[in-house]
C-alpha cells in the first residue's frame, strides 16, 4: 500500500515570527505521529483531535520547545492519550535519539538533529516520500529564520543546513509558511543569507563600526544599524540585536552573553506591541 501523504493543520497564531501561523503535521492515521501541536489554543487542539479520531496508537513529536510549537503539547497529550517525545527535559517529553525511527502507517520518520534556531531543534525525515518536516530550520517565505538564542548557534545552524542538504529531500514542510518544493534552492538561499550577514558584520568591524567594544550597548546598536539598515521593522530590532551578538561570537569578536537571551517564541524577543 502506498504511504499516505502527511496532513497539515495551521494554528491561528499569525505574527512577525510565526508568519501565517504554526503548522502541525500529522503522519499516518491509525498509527500516527503528530509533529508540533503548536500553541496552547483550544480551537487548534480540537482540530487536531478531529484528525486523530482513527488513531489507535501514536506519539506527539516536538521539533523544539518554543511555545508556538510546543505549548499545546500537554493538553493535547491529556486529551488524546498520546505520549510526547522531543528534546527531553521540562515540557519536552521523552528524549529522542539522533537517527531514531518513528514508525507510522504513513511511513517511517527519521530523527535528524538540526540545532541552530534552538539548541534542542530536531527535524523529521519521512523517507517514503523524502519529505523533511523542518520545524523552524527553514521558513516557507523569505531567506532567514531567527538564529541568536545561544552560544554556538551560528556554527550549529550552518552545519544543520549541510545535514539537511545531504538528505536530498524532495519537499520540505516548514513550521511556518508554505511548503518548499525546491529544497536545494531553499537551503542555498538560507545559507547564502546567513553567510551574507556574517560578511556584513565582519566588514563593519573592519571599518571600525562598533569599536572599540562591539558588544557594548553603543557598539551593538551601531552594528545593527549598519547591518540591517533603516528598513528593519521596529518589532524585529531585538531579534536583530541577538542575531548580531551570535555572529560576533561566531567571528570571535565578542563572547555571547551568558544570560538574557530570549527565545523565538516571544519570550523577550518581540518588542512590546509587536
C-alpha positions in Angstrom: 0.0 0.0 0.0 1.3 3.5 -0.9 2.3 5.5 2.1 -0.1 8.4 2.8 0.9 12.0 2.3 1.3 13.9 5.6 -1.5 16.3 6.6 -1.0 19.8 7.9 -3.2 21.9 10.2 -2.4 25.6 10.7 -2.9 27.3 14.1 -4.4 30.8 14.3 -1.3 32.5 15.8 0.0 34.6 12.9 2.7 37.1 13.8 6.1 38.5 12.9 7.9 35.2 13.5 5.1 32.8 13.1 4.1 34.2 9.6 0.6 33.0 8.9 0.7 30.6 11.9 2.3 27.4 13.2 1.7 24.3 11.1 1.1 21.0 12.8 2.0 18.0 10.6 0.2 14.6 11.0 1.7 11.4 9.5 -0.4 8.3 9.4 -3.9 7.6 10.5 -4.2 4.5 12.8 -0.6 4.5 13.8 0.3 8.3 13.8 2.9 10.8 14.6 1.8 14.4 15.2 4.6 16.9 14.9 4.4 20.2 16.7 1.0 20.6 18.3 1.5 24.4 18.3 0.4 27.0 20.8 -2.0 26.3 23.7 -5.2 27.0 21.8 -8.5 25.1 22.3 -9.7 25.6 18.8 -6.4 24.3 17.3 -6.4 21.4 19.8 -9.9 20.4 18.8 -9.0 20.5 15.1 -6.0 18.2 15.8 -8.2 15.8 17.8 -10.5 15.6 14.8 -7.6 14.3 12.8 -6.7 11.8 15.4 -10.1 10.1 15.5 -8.9 7.0 13.7 -5.7 6.7 15.8 -5.2 3.5 17.7 -1.6 4.3 18.8 0.9 7.1 18.1 3.1 9.8 19.5 3.3 13.6 19.7 6.7 14.8 18.4 8.3 18.2 19.1 10.9 19.8 16.8 11.8 22.1 19.6 10.3 23.6 22.8 9.5 27.2 21.7 5.9 27.9 22.8 4.5 28.4 19.3 5.4 24.8 18.6 5.2 23.0 21.9 2.9 24.8 24.4 -0.1 22.9 23.2 1.5 19.5 23.8 0.5 18.8 27.5 -3.2 19.5 26.9 -3.2 17.5 23.6 -1.5 14.6 25.3 -4.1 14.6 28.1 -7.0 14.7 25.6 -5.6 12.2 23.1 -3.7 9.8 25.4 -0.6 10.1 23.2 2.9 10.4 24.7 5.1 13.4 24.0 8.6 13.0 22.7 11.2 15.6 21.7 14.3 17.2 23.1 13.6 15.9 26.6 13.6 17.8 29.9 10.9 20.0 31.2 7.9 20.0 28.8 10.0 18.3 26.2 8.7 14.8 26.7 10.8 11.6 26.5 14.1 12.3 24.6 14.6 11.3 21.0 17.9 10.0 19.8 19.6 11.0 16.5 18.8 8.5 13.8 15.9 7.0 15.7 13.0 5.8 13.6 9.3 6.6 14.4 7.1 4.1 12.6 3.6 5.1 11.4 1.2 3.7 8.9 2.1 6.7 6.7 5.8 5.9 6.6 8.8 6.0 8.9 10.2 9.3 10.3 13.9 9.5 11.0 15.1 11.9 13.7 17.6 14.4 12.4 19.3 16.8 14.9 19.2 20.3 13.5 20.4 22.7 16.2 20.9 26.4 15.4 17.5 28.1 15.7 17.3 26.3 19.1 19.9 24.2 20.7 17.4 21.3 21.0 16.0 21.6 17.5 15.1 18.4 15.6 13.8 17.7 12.1 12.0 14.6 10.9 12.7 13.0 7.5 9.8 11.0 6.0 11.7 8.6 3.9 8.9 7.1 1.8 8.3 10.5 0.3 11.7 12.1 1.0 9.8 14.9 2.8 11.5 16.8 5.6 9.4 18.2 8.5 11.8 21.1 9.2 10.2 23.0 12.1 11.9 26.4 12.2 15.1 25.4 10.5 13.7 27.0 7.3 10.6 29.0 6.8 8.2 28.8 3.8 8.8 32.5 3.0 11.9 34.6 2.6 15.5 33.5 3.3 16.0 33.6 7.0 15.0 32.2 10.3 16.0 33.6 13.7 19.4 32.4 14.9 20.5 34.1 18.1 19.4 32.1 21.1 22.7 30.6 22.5 26.4 30.5 22.2 27.5 28.5 19.1 24.1 28.8 17.4 25.5 30.2 14.1 28.0 27.4 13.6 25.3 24.9 14.5 22.9 26.4 12.1 25.3 26.3 9.1 26.2 22.6 10.0 22.4 21.8 10.2 21.9 23.2 6.7 24.6 21.0 5.4 22.9 18.0 7.1 19.6 18.8 5.5 21.2 19.3 2.1 22.8 15.8 2.4 19.4 14.2 2.8 18.4 15.4 -0.6 14.7 15.9 0.4 12.1 16.2 -2.4 10.0 18.6 -0.4 10.3 20.5 2.9 7.3 21.2 5.2 8.3 24.1 7.4 6.8 25.0 10.7 5.6 28.4 9.2 4.6 29.3 5.7 4.0 27.2 2.6 5.9 24.0 1.5 9.3 24.4 -0.1 9.1 22.5 -3.3 12.7 23.2 -4.4 14.6 22.2 -1.2 18.1 22.6 -2.8 17.3 26.1 -3.8 15.8 26.9 -0.3 18.9 25.5 1.6 21.2 27.5 -0.7 19.1 30.7 -0.2 19.0 30.4 3.6 22.8 29.6 3.8 23.6 32.5 1.5 21.6 34.9 3.7 23.4 33.7 6.9 26.8 33.9 5.3 26.0 37.4 4.0 25.0 38.6 7.4 28.3 37.2 8.8 30.2 39.0 6.0 28.3 42.3 6.8 29.2 42.1 10.4 32.9 41.3 9.6 33.1 44.2 7.2 31.5 46.6 9.7 34.1 45.6 12.3 36.9 46.0 9.8 35.6 49.6 9.2 35.6 50.3 12.9 31.8 50.2 13.4 31.1 49.2 17.0 34.7 49.9 18.0 36.3 49.6 20.5 33.7 47.3 22.2 31.2 45.8 19.7 29.2 44.0 22.4 28.6 47.2 24.4 25.2 48.8 24.1 26.5 51.6 21.9 28.6 49.4 19.7 25.9 46.8 19.3 23.3 49.5 18.2 25.8 50.8 15.6 26.3 47.3 14.2 22.6 46.7 14.0 22.1 50.0 12.2 24.9 49.2 9.8 23.9 45.6 9.0 20.1 45.8 9.0 19.6 49.4 7.8 16.6 51.7 8.1 14.2 49.0 6.6 14.3 46.9 9.8 10.8 46.9 11.3 10.9 48.2 14.9 9.3 45.0 16.2 12.3 42.9 14.9 15.1 45.0 16.4 15.5 42.9 19.5 15.8 39.8 17.4 18.4 41.6 15.2 20.4 42.5 18.3 20.7 38.9 19.3 21.4 37.8 15.8 24.4 40.2 15.7 25.6 39.0 19.2 25.6 35.5 17.8 27.6 36.5 14.8 30.1 38.4 16.9 30.6 35.2 18.9 30.9 33.2 15.7 33.6 35.6 14.5 35.4 35.5 17.8 34.9 39.3 18.2 32.9 39.1 21.5 31.6 36.4 23.8 27.9 35.6 23.7 26.1 36.8 26.8 25.7 34.1 29.5 22.3 35.4 30.4 19.4 37.3 28.9 19.0 35.6 25.6 15.3 35.5 24.5 13.5 32.7 22.7 11.8 33.0 19.3 8.5 32.0 20.9 8.1 35.6 22.1 9.8 35.3 25.5 11.7 38.6 25.4 12.3 38.7 21.6 9.3 40.6 20.3 9.1 44.3 21.0 6.1 45.4 23.1 3.0 45.6 21.0 4.6 43.6 18.1 
